Amino acid sequence: MAPQIGPGRMVCSLAGHDKGSLYIVVGEENGLFLLSDGRLKPLSAPKRKKAMHFQPGPVTELASRFGKGETVRDEDIRRVLKEARKAGKEAGSDFTSASFYQED
């Protein structure tokens, strides 16, 4: 069964010029997912991407904040992605390993 894709889930781009980039799902619009990295694609102008063009990763701490309707800022997204990249480097992962994509 495929993981639920909703606000707060980390994803890794599989296609396009941003292949390999990490994003946080911040919403869905017209069948496209809205993705933000808090820097090049801020919450005010998220990237729109089809689900087939990214690999869902783990649900982050931001999911509960999105669910409660709390404010999520670009710096919150940058912090979560920075921590994930650091953890990935320490584990020797480039976010293409199966462990990153295990379902919750």
FITITOR-714914 format. One record per residue: x, y, z of N, C-alpha, C, O in turn. Coordinates in Angstrom, 1 decimal. Layout:
NODE    n_u    n_v    n_w   ca_u   ca_v   ca_w    c_u    c_v    c_w    o_u    o_v    o_w
NODE      X      Y      Z      X      Y      Z      X      Y      Z      X      Y      Z
...
REM end
This chain:
NODE    n_u    n_v    n_w   ca_u   ca_v   ca_w    c_u    c_v    c_w    o_u    o_v    o_w
NODE    0.8   -1.2    0.0    0.0    0.0    0.0    0.9    1.3    0.0    1.8    1.3    0.8
NODE    0.6    2.2   -0.8    1.3    3.4   -0.9    1.1    4.3    0.3    0.0    4.3    0.8
NODE    2.1    5.0    0.7    2.0    5.9    1.9    1.1    7.1    1.5    1.0    7.6    0.4
NODE    0.3    7.6    2.5   -0.5    8.8    2.3    0.4   10.0    2.1    1.4   10.1    2.8
NODE    0.1   10.8    1.1    0.9   12.0    0.9    0.1   13.2    1.3   -1.0   13.5    0.8
NODE    0.5   13.8    2.3   -0.2   15.0    2.9    0.8   16.0    3.4    2.0   15.8    3.4
NODE    0.3   17.1    3.8    1.2   18.2    4.3    2.0   17.7    5.5    1.6   17.0    6.4
NODE    3.3   18.0    5.4    4.3   17.6    6.4    5.1   16.4    6.0    6.1   16.1    6.7
NODE    4.8   15.8    4.9    5.6   14.6    4.5    6.8   15.1    3.7    6.7   16.0    2.8
NODE    8.0   14.5    4.0    9.2   14.9    3.2    9.1   14.0    1.9    8.7   12.9    1.9
NODE    9.6   14.6    0.8    9.6   13.9   -0.5   11.0   14.2   -1.2   11.6   15.3   -0.9
NODE   11.4   13.3   -2.1   12.6   13.5   -2.8   12.2   13.5   -4.3   11.5   12.6   -4.8
NODE   12.6   14.6   -5.0   12.3   14.7   -6.4   12.9   13.6   -7.2   14.1   13.4   -7.1
NODE   12.2   13.0   -8.1   12.7   11.9   -9.0   12.9   12.4  -10.4   13.7   11.7  -11.2
NODE   12.3   13.5  -10.8   12.4   13.9  -12.2   12.5   15.4  -12.3   12.0   16.1  -11.4
NODE   13.0   15.9  -13.4   13.1   17.3  -13.6   14.5   17.8  -13.2   15.4   17.1  -12.8
NODE   14.7   19.1  -13.4   16.0   19.7  -13.1   16.3   19.7  -11.6   17.5   19.9  -11.3
NODE   15.3   19.5  -10.8   15.5   19.4   -9.4   15.7   18.0   -8.8   15.5   17.8   -7.6
NODE   15.9   17.0   -9.7   16.0   15.6   -9.3   17.0   15.5   -8.1   18.1   16.0   -8.1
NODE   16.5   14.8   -7.1   17.3   14.5   -5.9   17.1   15.6   -4.8   17.6   15.4   -3.7
NODE   16.4   16.6   -5.1   16.1   17.7   -4.1   15.0   17.2   -3.1   14.1   16.5   -3.5
NODE   15.2   17.7   -1.9   14.2   17.4   -0.8   13.2   18.5   -0.7   13.6   19.7   -0.8
NODE   12.0   18.2   -0.4   10.9   19.1   -0.2   10.0   18.6    0.9   10.1   17.5    1.3
NODE    9.2   19.5    1.4    8.1   19.2    2.3    6.8   19.5    1.5    6.6   20.5    0.9
NODE    5.9   18.5    1.6    4.5   18.7    1.0    3.8   19.7    1.9    3.7   19.6    3.1
NODE    3.3   20.8    1.2    2.5   21.8    2.0    1.1   21.9    1.5    0.3   22.7    2.1
NODE    0.7   21.1    0.6   -0.7   21.2    0.1   -0.9   20.4   -1.2    0.0   19.8   -1.7
NODE   -2.1   20.5   -1.7   -2.5   19.8   -2.9   -3.5   20.7   -3.7   -4.3   21.3   -3.0
NODE   -3.3   20.8   -5.0   -4.2   21.7   -5.8   -4.3   21.1   -7.2   -3.3   20.9   -7.9
NODE   -5.5   20.9   -7.6   -5.8   20.4   -8.9   -5.0   19.1   -9.3   -4.6   19.0  -10.4
NODE   -4.9   18.2   -8.4   -4.2   17.0   -8.6   -2.7   17.1   -8.6   -2.0   16.1   -8.8
NODE   -2.1   18.2   -8.3   -0.7   18.5   -8.1   -0.4   18.7   -6.7   -1.2   19.4   -5.9
NODE    0.8   18.3   -6.2    1.2   18.5   -4.9    2.0   19.8   -4.8    2.8   20.0   -5.7
NODE    1.8   20.6   -3.8    2.6   21.8   -3.6    3.7   21.5   -2.6    3.6   21.0   -1.5
NODE    5.0   21.7   -3.1    6.2   21.4   -2.4    7.0   22.6   -2.1    7.1   23.6   -2.9
NODE    7.6   22.7   -0.9    8.4   23.8   -0.5    9.7   23.3    0.1    9.7   22.3    0.8
NODE   10.8   24.1   -0.2   12.1   23.8    0.5   12.4   24.9    1.4   13.5   24.9    2.0
NODE   11.5   25.9    1.5   11.8   27.1    2.4   12.8   28.1    1.9   13.0   29.1    2.5
NODE   13.3   27.8    0.7   14.4   28.7    0.2   14.1   29.1   -1.3   13.5   30.2   -1.5
NODE   14.4   28.2   -2.2   14.1   28.5   -3.6   12.6   28.4   -3.9   12.1   29.1   -4.8
NODE   12.0   27.5   -3.2   10.5   27.4   -3.3    9.9   27.6   -2.0    9.6   26.7   -1.2
NODE    9.6   28.9   -1.6    9.1   29.2   -0.3    7.6   28.9   -0.3    6.9   28.5   -1.3
NODE    7.0   28.9    0.9    5.6   28.7    1.1    4.7   29.6    0.3    3.6   29.2   -0.1
NODE    5.2   30.8    0.0    4.4   31.8   -0.8    4.4   31.4   -2.2    3.5   31.9   -3.0
NODE    5.3   30.6   -2.7    5.3   30.2   -4.1    5.8   28.8   -4.3    6.9   28.6   -4.8
NODE    5.1   27.8   -3.8    5.5   26.4   -3.8    5.6   25.8   -5.2    5.0   26.3   -6.1
NODE    6.4   24.8   -5.3    6.6   24.1   -6.5    5.4   23.1   -6.7    5.0   22.5   -5.7
NODE    4.9   23.0   -7.9    3.8   22.1   -8.2    4.4   20.9   -8.9    5.1   21.1   -9.9
NODE    4.0   19.7   -8.4    4.6   18.5   -9.0    3.7   17.3   -8.9    3.0   17.2   -7.8
NODE    3.6   16.5   -9.9    2.8   15.3   -9.9    3.4   14.3   -8.9    4.7   14.2   -8.8
NODE    2.6   13.5   -8.3    3.1   12.5   -7.4    4.1   11.5   -8.1    5.0   11.0   -7.4
NODE    3.9   11.2   -9.3    4.7   10.3  -10.0    6.2   10.8  -10.2    7.1   10.0  -10.5
NODE    6.4   12.1   -9.9    7.7   12.7  -10.1    8.4   12.9   -8.8    9.5   13.5   -8.8
NODE    7.9   12.3   -7.7    8.7   12.4   -6.4    8.4   11.1   -5.6    7.4   10.4   -5.8
NODE    9.4   10.8   -4.8    9.3    9.6   -3.9    8.9   10.1   -2.5    9.6   10.9   -1.9
NODE    7.8    9.6   -2.0    7.4   10.0   -0.6    8.4    9.5    0.4    8.9    8.4    0.3
NODE    8.8   10.3    1.4    9.7    9.9    2.4    8.9    9.9    3.8    7.7    9.7    3.8
NODE    9.6   10.2    4.8    9.0   10.1    6.2    8.1   11.3    6.4    8.3   12.4    5.9
NODE    7.2   11.1    7.3    6.3   12.2    7.8    7.2   13.0    8.8    7.8   12.4    9.7
NODE    7.2   14.3    8.7    8.0   15.1    9.6    7.2   15.7   10.8    6.0   15.5   10.8
NODE    7.9   16.3   11.7    7.2   17.0   12.8    6.2   18.1   12.4    5.3   18.5   13.1
NODE    6.4   18.5   11.1    5.6   19.6   10.6    4.2   19.1   10.3    3.2   19.9   10.2
NODE    4.0   17.8   10.1    2.7   17.3    9.8    1.6   17.6   10.9    0.5   18.0   10.5
NODE    2.0   17.5   12.1    1.1   17.8   13.2    0.7   19.3   13.2   -0.4   19.7   13.6
NODE    1.7   20.1   12.9    1.5   21.5   12.9    0.5   21.9   11.8   -0.4   22.8   11.9
NODE    0.7   21.3   10.6   -0.2   21.6    9.5   -1.6   21.1    9.9   -2.6   21.8    9.6
NODE   -1.7   19.9   10.5   -3.0   19.3   10.9   -3.7   20.2   11.9   -4.9   20.2   11.9
NODE   -3.0   20.8   12.8   -3.6   21.6   13.8   -3.9   23.1   13.3   -4.5   23.9   14.0
NODE   -3.4   23.4   12.1   -3.6   24.7   11.6   -2.7   25.7   12.1   -2.9   26.9   12.0
NODE   -1.6   25.3   12.7   -0.6   26.2   13.3    0.2   26.8   12.1    0.3   26.2   11.0
NODE    0.8   27.9   12.4    1.7   28.5   11.4    3.0   27.8   11.2    3.7   27.4   12.2
NODE    3.3   27.5    9.9    4.6   26.9    9.6    5.3   27.9    8.7    4.7   28.5    7.8
NODE    6.5   28.2    9.0    7.3   29.2    8.3    8.3   28.6    7.4    8.7   27.4    7.6
NODE    8.9   29.4    6.5    9.9   28.9    5.6   11.1   28.4    6.4   11.8   27.4    6.1
NODE   11.5   29.1    7.5   12.6   28.7    8.3   12.4   27.4    9.0   13.3   26.6    9.3
NODE   11.1   27.0    9.3   10.8   25.7    9.9   11.1   24.6    8.9   11.6   23.6    9.3
NODE   10.7   24.9    7.7   10.9   23.9    6.6   12.4   23.7    6.4   12.9   22.6    6.2
NODE   13.2   24.8    6.3   14.6   24.8    6.1   15.3   24.0    7.2   16.2   23.2    7.0
NODE   14.8   24.2    8.5   15.4   23.5    9.6   15.2   22.0    9.5   16.1   21.2    9.7
NODE   14.0   21.6    9.2   13.6   20.1    9.1   14.4   19.5    8.0   14.9   18.4    8.2
NODE   14.5   20.1    6.8   15.3   19.6    5.7   16.8   19.5    6.0   17.5   18.6    5.6
NODE   17.3   20.5    6.7   18.7   20.6    7.1   19.0   19.4    8.0   20.0   18.7    7.9
NODE   18.2   19.2    9.0   18.3   18.0    9.9   18.3   16.7    9.2   19.1   15.8    9.5
NODE   17.4   16.6    8.2   17.3   15.3    7.4   18.5   15.1    6.6   19.1   14.0    6.6
NODE   19.0   16.2    6.0   20.3   16.0    5.2   21.4   15.6    6.1   22.3   14.8    5.7
NODE   21.5   16.2    7.3   22.6   15.9    8.2   22.5   14.5    8.7   23.5   13.7    8.7
NODE   21.3   14.0    9.0   21.1   12.6    9.4   21.4   11.7    8.3   22.0   10.6    8.5
NODE   21.1   12.1    7.1   21.4   11.2    5.9   22.9   11.1    5.7   23.3   10.0    5.3
NODE   23.6   12.2    5.8   25.0   12.2    5.6   25.7   11.3    6.7   26.6   10.5    6.4
NODE   25.2   11.4    7.9   25.8   10.6    9.0   25.5    9.1    8.8   26.4    8.3    9.2
NODE   24.4    8.8    8.2   24.0    7.4    7.9   24.6    6.9    6.6   24.5    5.8    6.3
NODE   25.2    7.8    5.9   25.8    7.5    4.6   24.7    7.3    3.5   24.9    6.6    2.5
NODE   23.6    8.0    3.7   22.5    7.9    2.7   22.5    9.2    1.8   22.7   10.3    2.2
NODE   22.1    8.9    0.5   21.9   10.1   -0.4   20.4   10.2   -0.7   20.0   10.7   -1.7
NODE   19.5    9.6    0.2   18.1    9.7    0.1   17.6    8.8   -1.1   16.5    9.0   -1.6
NODE   18.4    7.9   -1.5   17.9    6.9   -2.5   17.8    5.5   -1.9   17.4    4.6   -2.6
NODE   18.2    5.4   -0.6   18.1    4.1    0.0   16.7    3.7    0.4   15.8    4.6    0.7
NODE   16.4    2.4    0.5   15.0    2.0    0.8   14.6    2.4    2.2   13.4    2.6    2.4
NODE   15.5    2.6    3.1   15.2    2.9    4.5   14.5    4.3    4.6   13.7    4.5    5.5
NODE   14.9    5.2    3.7   14.4    6.5    3.7   12.9    6.5    3.3   12.1    7.3    3.8
NODE   12.5    5.5    2.5   11.2    5.5    2.0   10.2    4.5    2.6    9.2    4.2    2.1
NODE   10.7    3.9    3.7    9.8    2.9    4.4    8.5    3.6    4.8    8.5    4.8    5.3
NODE    7.4    2.9    4.7    6.1    3.4    5.1    6.0    3.6    6.6    6.6    2.8    7.3
NODE    5.2    4.5    7.0    5.0    4.8    8.4    3.9    3.9    9.0    3.6    3.9   10.2
REM end
